[in-house]
Amino acid sequence: MVQASKIGVLVMSYGTPTSLDNVEAYYTHIRRGHPPTEEQLQELKDRYEAIVGGVFPLRENTNAQVAGLQAKLDEIAPGRYQCFQGLKHAEPFIEDGVEEIAKAGITQAVGIVLAPHYSVMSVGGYIKRAQVKATELGIKMCFVHSYHLHPKLVSALSDRVNKVHEQLLPLSGEKPVKVLFSAHSLPEKIRELGDPYEQQLLNTSEAIAEATEIEDWEFTWQSAGRTNEPWLGPDILDTMERVAQEGYKAVLSAPIGFVSDHLEVLYDLDIEAKAKAAELGIAFDRIEMLNTDPLYMETLAESVVTVREQLGKD
Protein backbone atom coordinates (compact mmCIF):
# COMPACT_ATOMS: atom_id res chain seq x y z
CA MET A 1 0.00 0.00 0.00
CA VAL A 2 1.46 3.34 -1.07
CA GLN A 3 1.30 5.96 1.68
CA ALA A 4 1.16 9.07 -0.50
CA SER A 5 0.81 11.48 2.39
CA LYS A 6 3.48 9.95 4.63
CA ILE A 7 7.02 11.35 4.50
CA GLY A 8 9.89 9.04 5.39
CA VAL A 9 12.79 10.46 7.39
CA LEU A 10 16.09 8.63 7.07
CA VAL A 11 18.19 9.48 10.13
CA MET A 12 21.81 8.64 9.37
CA SER A 13 24.86 8.35 11.61
CA TYR A 14 28.29 6.74 11.72
CA GLY A 15 27.26 3.69 13.73
CA THR A 16 28.88 1.76 16.55
CA PRO A 17 29.25 -1.94 17.29
CA THR A 18 26.48 -3.56 19.34
CA SER A 19 28.99 -5.43 21.53
CA LEU A 20 32.70 -6.10 21.89
CA ASP A 21 32.17 -9.24 19.77
CA ASN A 22 31.10 -7.04 16.86
CA VAL A 23 34.11 -4.72 16.97
CA GLU A 24 36.12 -6.69 14.39
CA ALA A 25 33.32 -6.69 11.78
CA TYR A 26 32.73 -3.00 12.44
CA TYR A 27 36.42 -2.13 12.09
CA THR A 28 36.68 -4.23 8.92
CA HIS A 29 33.79 -2.29 7.38
CA ILE A 30 35.45 1.03 8.24
CA ARG A 31 38.60 -0.26 6.53
CA ARG A 32 36.60 -1.05 3.37
CA GLY A 33 36.74 -4.81 3.81
CA HIS A 34 40.35 -5.03 4.99
CA PRO A 35 40.49 -6.75 8.40
CA PRO A 36 42.51 -4.95 11.08
CA THR A 37 45.72 -6.45 12.40
CA GLU A 38 45.54 -8.16 15.77
CA GLU A 39 47.28 -5.16 17.31
CA GLN A 40 44.83 -2.68 15.76
CA LEU A 41 41.83 -4.75 16.80
CA GLN A 42 43.07 -5.12 20.37
CA GLU A 43 43.73 -1.39 20.65
CA LEU A 44 40.19 -0.56 19.55
CA LYS A 45 38.70 -3.20 21.85
CA ASP A 46 40.74 -1.80 24.73
CA ARG A 47 39.34 1.67 24.05
CA TYR A 48 35.77 0.40 24.08
CA GLU A 49 36.50 -1.66 27.19
CA ALA A 50 37.85 1.47 28.89
CA ILE A 51 34.72 3.52 28.24
CA VAL A 52 31.94 0.95 28.52
CA GLY A 53 33.46 -1.84 30.62
CA GLY A 54 32.03 -4.55 28.41
CA VAL A 55 28.54 -3.01 28.42
CA PHE A 56 27.52 -1.27 25.21
CA PRO A 57 25.23 1.75 25.69
CA LEU A 58 26.60 3.63 22.67
CA ARG A 59 24.04 2.37 20.16
CA GLU A 60 21.26 3.39 22.54
CA ASN A 61 22.31 7.05 22.13
CA THR A 62 21.47 6.98 18.42
CA ASN A 63 18.26 5.03 19.01
CA ALA A 64 17.18 7.64 21.56
CA GLN A 65 17.94 10.49 19.15
CA VAL A 66 15.87 8.87 16.38
CA ALA A 67 12.99 8.35 18.83
CA GLY A 68 13.34 11.93 20.06
CA LEU A 69 13.17 13.28 16.52
CA GLN A 70 10.10 11.14 15.81
CA ALA A 71 8.38 12.53 18.90
CA LYS A 72 9.20 16.11 17.93
CA LEU A 73 7.96 15.60 14.34
CA ASP A 74 4.74 14.08 15.71
CA GLU A 75 4.24 17.27 17.72
CA ILE A 76 4.74 19.44 14.65
CA ALA A 77 2.70 17.33 12.21
CA PRO A 78 0.97 14.32 13.81
CA GLY A 79 1.14 11.20 11.62
CA ARG A 80 2.95 12.99 8.80
CA TYR A 81 6.50 11.71 9.28
CA GLN A 82 7.98 8.28 9.95
CA CYS A 83 11.61 7.96 11.00
CA PHE A 84 13.96 5.20 9.88
CA GLN A 85 17.58 4.63 10.85
CA GLY A 86 20.55 4.11 8.53
CA LEU A 87 24.15 3.69 9.69
CA LYS A 88 27.37 4.11 7.73
CA HIS A 89 29.38 1.27 9.22
CA ALA A 90 26.92 -0.98 11.09
CA GLU A 91 23.49 -2.53 10.73
CA PRO A 92 21.00 -1.26 9.82
CA PHE A 93 23.10 0.22 7.02
CA ILE A 94 22.01 3.34 5.13
CA GLU A 95 20.73 1.17 2.28
CA ASP A 96 18.73 -0.94 4.77
CA GLY A 97 17.01 2.18 6.04
CA VAL A 98 16.00 3.24 2.52
CA GLU A 99 14.67 -0.28 1.87
CA GLU A 100 12.54 -0.06 5.02
CA ILE A 101 11.06 3.20 3.73
CA ALA A 102 10.13 1.45 0.48
CA LYS A 103 8.68 -1.55 2.33
CA ALA A 104 6.46 0.83 4.28
CA GLY A 105 4.99 2.02 0.98
CA ILE A 106 6.46 5.50 1.37
CA THR A 107 7.54 7.21 -1.86
CA GLN A 108 8.87 10.54 -0.55
CA ALA A 109 11.59 10.99 2.06
CA VAL A 110 14.01 13.40 3.68
CA GLY A 111 17.50 12.39 4.77
CA ILE A 112 19.33 13.99 7.70
CA VAL A 113 22.67 13.12 9.32
CA LEU A 114 23.38 13.34 13.05
CA ALA A 115 26.24 15.74 12.31
CA PRO A 116 25.67 19.49 11.94
CA HIS A 117 28.56 20.26 9.55
CA TYR A 118 28.85 19.23 5.90
CA SER A 119 31.85 17.64 4.26
CA VAL A 120 31.88 15.74 0.99
CA MET A 121 33.88 13.08 2.88
CA SER A 122 31.37 12.69 5.70
CA VAL A 123 27.78 13.89 5.25
CA GLY A 124 28.25 13.90 1.48
CA GLY A 125 29.08 10.21 1.54
CA TYR A 126 25.95 9.38 3.54
CA ILE A 127 23.79 11.35 1.11
CA LYS A 128 25.33 9.68 -1.94
CA ARG A 129 24.64 6.17 -0.62
CA ALA A 130 21.06 7.04 0.34
CA GLN A 131 20.36 8.72 -2.99
CA VAL A 132 21.64 5.77 -5.03
CA LYS A 133 19.36 3.37 -3.13
CA ALA A 134 16.39 5.76 -3.23
CA THR A 135 16.71 6.14 -7.00
CA GLU A 136 16.89 2.36 -7.38
CA LEU A 137 13.68 1.94 -5.37
CA GLY A 138 11.78 4.86 -6.91
CA ILE A 139 11.75 7.02 -3.78
CA LYS A 140 11.84 10.78 -4.24
CA MET A 141 14.35 12.01 -1.69
CA CYS A 142 15.92 15.30 -0.62
CA PHE A 143 18.46 15.99 2.10
CA VAL A 144 19.42 18.32 4.93
CA HIS A 145 23.06 19.09 4.09
CA SER A 146 23.93 21.01 7.26
CA TYR A 147 22.36 22.84 10.19
CA HIS A 148 25.47 24.26 11.81
CA LEU A 149 24.02 27.74 12.40
CA HIS A 150 20.48 26.77 13.40
CA PRO A 151 19.64 29.17 16.25
CA LYS A 152 18.48 26.37 18.56
CA LEU A 153 21.67 24.37 17.98
CA VAL A 154 23.77 27.43 18.79
CA SER A 155 21.64 28.11 21.86
CA ALA A 156 21.96 24.54 23.19
CA LEU A 157 25.74 24.56 22.73
CA SER A 158 26.10 28.04 24.20
CA ASP A 159 24.20 27.01 27.34
CA ARG A 160 26.62 24.11 27.79
CA VAL A 161 29.70 26.26 27.28
CA ASN A 162 28.44 28.84 29.79
CA LYS A 163 27.79 26.15 32.41
CA VAL A 164 31.28 24.63 32.24
CA HIS A 165 32.94 28.03 31.90
CA GLU A 166 31.45 29.10 35.23
CA GLN A 167 32.73 25.91 36.88
CA LEU A 168 36.27 26.36 35.54
CA LEU A 169 36.57 30.10 36.19
CA PRO A 170 37.71 29.76 39.84
CA LEU A 171 40.50 27.42 38.67
CA SER A 172 41.82 29.60 35.86
CA GLY A 173 44.11 31.85 37.89
CA GLU A 174 45.21 35.14 36.36
CA LYS A 175 44.46 34.08 32.77
CA PRO A 176 40.98 33.44 31.33
CA VAL A 177 39.60 29.95 30.73
CA LYS A 178 40.82 28.80 27.30
CA VAL A 179 37.90 27.44 25.27
CA LEU A 180 38.88 24.83 22.68
CA PHE A 181 36.21 24.05 20.10
CA SER A 182 36.91 20.79 18.28
CA ALA A 183 35.65 18.32 15.71
CA HIS A 184 36.76 15.13 14.03
CA SER A 185 39.75 15.75 11.81
CA LEU A 186 39.60 14.88 8.12
CA PRO A 187 42.36 14.49 5.52
CA GLU A 188 43.91 17.82 4.54
CA LYS A 189 42.97 17.23 0.91
CA ILE A 190 39.44 18.51 1.64
CA ARG A 191 40.91 22.02 1.50
CA GLU A 192 41.86 21.49 -2.14
CA LEU A 193 38.25 20.49 -2.85
CA GLY A 194 36.89 23.75 -1.47
CA ASP A 195 35.04 21.69 1.13
CA PRO A 196 32.89 23.80 3.53
CA TYR A 197 33.55 21.61 6.61
CA GLU A 198 36.28 23.72 8.19
CA GLN A 199 34.53 27.05 7.59
CA GLN A 200 31.21 25.76 8.93
CA LEU A 201 32.93 24.62 12.12
CA LEU A 202 34.53 28.06 12.52
CA ASN A 203 31.16 29.70 11.91
CA THR A 204 29.56 27.62 14.68
CA SER A 205 32.45 28.41 17.03
CA GLU A 206 32.14 32.13 16.30
CA ALA A 207 28.37 32.06 16.88
CA ILE A 208 28.81 30.35 20.27
CA ALA A 209 31.63 32.71 21.26
CA GLU A 210 29.43 35.68 20.40
CA ALA A 211 26.43 34.28 22.30
CA THR A 212 28.52 33.52 25.39
CA GLU A 213 30.68 36.67 25.13
CA ILE A 214 33.79 34.49 25.36
CA GLU A 215 36.81 36.03 23.64
CA ASP A 216 39.60 33.61 24.56
CA TRP A 217 38.90 30.66 22.30
CA GLU A 218 40.34 28.79 19.35
CA PHE A 219 39.48 25.88 17.12
CA THR A 220 41.44 22.64 17.13
CA TRP A 221 41.07 19.10 15.82
CA GLN A 222 40.82 15.62 17.32
CA SER A 223 40.51 11.90 16.54
CA ALA A 224 42.52 11.96 13.29
CA GLY A 225 42.71 8.70 11.35
CA ARG A 226 45.93 6.73 11.16
CA THR A 227 46.77 6.82 7.49
CA ASN A 228 49.79 7.92 5.50
CA GLU A 229 48.11 11.10 4.27
CA PRO A 230 48.21 14.30 6.34
CA TRP A 231 45.12 15.14 8.41
CA LEU A 232 43.87 18.52 9.59
CA GLY A 233 45.61 19.75 12.72
CA PRO A 234 46.76 20.70 15.24
CA ASP A 235 45.41 17.93 17.45
CA ILE A 236 43.78 18.97 20.72
CA LEU A 237 46.52 17.30 22.78
CA ASP A 238 49.17 19.42 21.05
CA THR A 239 47.03 22.53 21.46
CA MET A 240 46.62 21.82 25.17
CA GLU A 241 50.38 21.51 25.54
CA ARG A 242 50.92 24.89 23.86
CA VAL A 243 48.27 26.75 25.87
CA ALA A 244 49.69 25.31 29.09
CA GLN A 245 53.10 26.67 28.07
CA GLU A 246 51.42 30.04 27.50
CA GLY A 247 50.33 30.03 31.14
CA TYR A 248 46.69 28.97 30.92
CA LYS A 249 45.49 27.02 33.95
CA ALA A 250 42.04 25.89 32.74
CA VAL A 251 40.84 24.44 29.43
CA LEU A 252 37.20 24.05 28.39
CA SER A 253 36.67 21.44 25.68
CA ALA A 254 33.68 22.01 23.39
CA PRO A 255 33.54 19.18 20.82
CA ILE A 256 30.93 20.87 18.64
CA GLY A 257 31.42 18.49 15.73
CA PHE A 258 29.83 15.67 17.74
CA VAL A 259 26.24 15.35 18.96
CA SER A 260 26.33 12.34 21.29
CA ASP A 261 28.50 10.39 23.71
CA HIS A 262 30.69 7.95 21.79
CA LEU A 263 34.30 6.83 21.44
CA GLU A 264 35.74 10.16 20.23
CA VAL A 265 34.30 11.91 23.26
CA LEU A 266 34.35 9.26 25.98
CA TYR A 267 37.87 8.05 25.18
CA ASP A 268 39.70 10.74 23.19
CA LEU A 269 38.56 13.53 25.52
CA ASP A 270 37.44 11.97 28.80
CA ILE A 271 40.45 9.67 29.05
CA GLU A 272 43.28 10.87 26.77
CA ALA A 273 42.75 14.64 27.04
CA LYS A 274 42.06 14.47 30.78
CA ALA A 275 45.27 12.48 31.28
CA LYS A 276 47.14 15.09 29.24
CA ALA A 277 45.68 17.87 31.40
CA ALA A 278 46.82 16.08 34.56
CA GLU A 279 50.29 15.70 33.08
CA LEU A 280 50.35 19.43 32.25
CA GLY A 281 48.95 20.45 35.63
CA ILE A 282 45.93 22.27 34.24
CA ALA A 283 42.19 22.00 34.92
CA PHE A 284 40.17 20.40 32.12
CA ASP A 285 36.48 19.78 31.56
CA ARG A 286 34.19 19.41 28.57
CA ILE A 287 30.62 20.32 27.74
CA GLU A 288 27.88 17.73 27.97
CA MET A 289 26.96 16.23 24.61
CA LEU A 290 23.64 17.16 23.00
CA ASN A 291 22.23 13.61 22.90
CA THR A 292 18.43 14.14 23.13
CA ASP A 293 18.48 17.77 24.28
CA PRO A 294 15.06 19.27 23.37
CA LEU A 295 16.68 22.15 21.48
CA TYR A 296 18.69 19.68 19.40
CA MET A 297 15.60 17.60 18.67
CA GLU A 298 13.84 20.80 17.56
CA THR A 299 16.83 21.70 15.38
CA LEU A 300 16.60 18.35 13.60
CA ALA A 301 12.82 18.43 13.26
CA GLU A 302 12.70 22.00 11.93
CA SER A 303 15.51 21.23 9.47
CA VAL A 304 13.59 18.20 8.17
CA VAL A 305 10.35 20.16 7.78
CA THR A 306 12.13 23.00 5.95
CA VAL A 307 13.77 20.65 3.45
CA ARG A 308 10.59 18.58 3.08
CA GLU A 309 8.97 21.60 1.42
CA GLN A 310 11.35 21.07 -1.50
CA LEU A 311 9.74 17.71 -2.25
CA GLY A 312 6.56 19.43 -3.37
CA LYS A 313 8.42 21.97 -5.51
CA ASP A 314 10.79 19.69 -7.45
Steps between C-alpha positions, in 0.01 A plus 500: 500500500646834393484762775486811282465741789767347724854640487787269589790642700830317468710585806862416424805471724843339511397195701662307782537130574223338705751313719871433536447186288393720209801732511701303242220500239441869566869587465526290183211694346666832586815371329300421184514124544861478618514328841702680768821350632482329837674800654255748345200293604624463857566873528146583390351236730704640788360847432143373503573294811635813670187705435222243528652221710357229279151654501398674179271802548637688198244374249222602738605866459416493129179305559392761755576785259293338223212448745535858623483635146193286429328639809582858403376449141178348637450819701550717193296289256327199660517188281681679218855372548648157567863468605735224388862443597797448268860458616822542304701216649254275687157345464251627409710648220391812311372283215300289749328812627399606148367148435287522815352826371407325175355200685278738695353619170647848539608671177633833631772545761742741662849399609683660793834413662571522873786740426443875463789577261529397135800341336503310173700234689249461782141620455547501123583131506187417700284697257654333195431149632142587596430668167628205296272260690203739490532538123518122462179458701310792346497716813509876454751623755657829607754569772596733783864577416587692817343683793811642662355848559146403600416740785384220731819300442710806581287568807532143633878502454536848647310397814742210545808715449374758751435231762849348483666840466351607833628181665854545366530874565614466865779266383632718219729725703610829347425394141152436356362151440622385157208364297598239241233422242570174318374253243611181332799562278485413131776461240655833402406441137147628573647851486595447136139400429364826638315294760285711740566281808773711658325833440168371634672386819660844540163664439340292777789579735469872427123493558544329839782736599280797414200360690709424809716815474811282523802654328779258592430205274644313205414209277696176501463146369475152650469128422701506175519174306822303481584509133802610301332818377510820707191584707375838618674623813615595752365223721337604827774333706765712327286811541459429871876469537554838332235686701642356822841636398332837443391499864136394478380305803155387379380355169136461396447239229201557271486217243239669282549262209341218701141468622509199733717305742719256308861388465644833379356675803505235772852379420683769301386779733388344828801270525783620272447877527431483874821301550687761296354778716614321816847462352506873417360602838198682361126473568298340220131438444271463201143591417226241523408350164168593339359145490120553523505863615158650409662788311701253292191292427324820389799590282477165322122508466488857367781423254308197370176696461678784317664265250182293463338802334738447208339164425182672388686754286737272306 
